[in-house]
Each structure stands twice: as C-alpha cells, then as structure tokens.
Amino acid sequence: MGDSLAILCIEDTRSDFLLVERELKRSGLPCRCHWVDNREAMLAALDNERWDLVLSDYAVPGISFPENLAYLKRRWPALPVILVSGTIGEVKGSVMVRLGADAFVSKDYLADLLPAVRRHLGLAGEEA
C-alpha cells in the first residue's frame, strides 16, 4: 500500500466527499482521497490508477450501487468496497453487505468509518 492509502470516493456531492475525507484525515490515516461523481469519471479513475479502497455512496445519479458493486467485485475481487450512505438504513446496508460490500457505514455515524477501513485493509490500531 505504500506510505499513503489511495482511496477512491464515489459520491454525488462534494460536501459529503469533504466530510468523509476530513473524517479519515482527522483520524491521522495517511491517505489520498479522489472524488468522482459519475460513472465515466469512476471508470477512468479505476483504469488509470491503483486503489487500496473504494468508498461509495448508495445514491449517486447514474450509478446503481448494486450493479456497480458487482462490477467492482468481478473486476477487482480483492479491492475492498465500503458503502457510506446517509440515505439507506441498517437493513438495506446489511443487504448490500450480503451482496458483497465489505462494510456499511452510516453518514450519521462517520466515527465508524476508520475502524471499518482499518479492518478491511488489515491495518494495525483497529479500535474495538
């Protein structure tokens, strides 16, 4: 992974991207976050760079999360995908995990993001 994690953030609004990025950086996680808000930009980013992690909102116009998740898992099976959403509840989030998402984190509880990232990247210092 190198010194800094490369994190692709699929998010429809820049303000929500900045909230997620700030939460990760506030925690001291060395990372470089890249924001995409449409399928074309996502595909270009995936084809042109190596990513350690994908954080994706559920409701991004033009992107079906379940279809996108299946695509990502088929093409890059080892790439962790964490669903970060404020529009779906725990039940739907659990369904997405059963469909292959590595974790679900509610935007209402972004403090849960760092432990999920650490757990799925195998990083030391995971909080209980």
Buried (B, 14 or more C-beta within 10 A) or exposed (E): EEEEBBBBBBBBEEEBBBBBBEBBEEBEBEBBBBBBBBBEBBEEBBEEEEBBBBBBBBEBEEBEBEEBBEBBBEEBEEBBBBBBBBEBEEEBBEEBBEEBBBBBBBBEEBEBBBBBBBBBBEEEEBEE
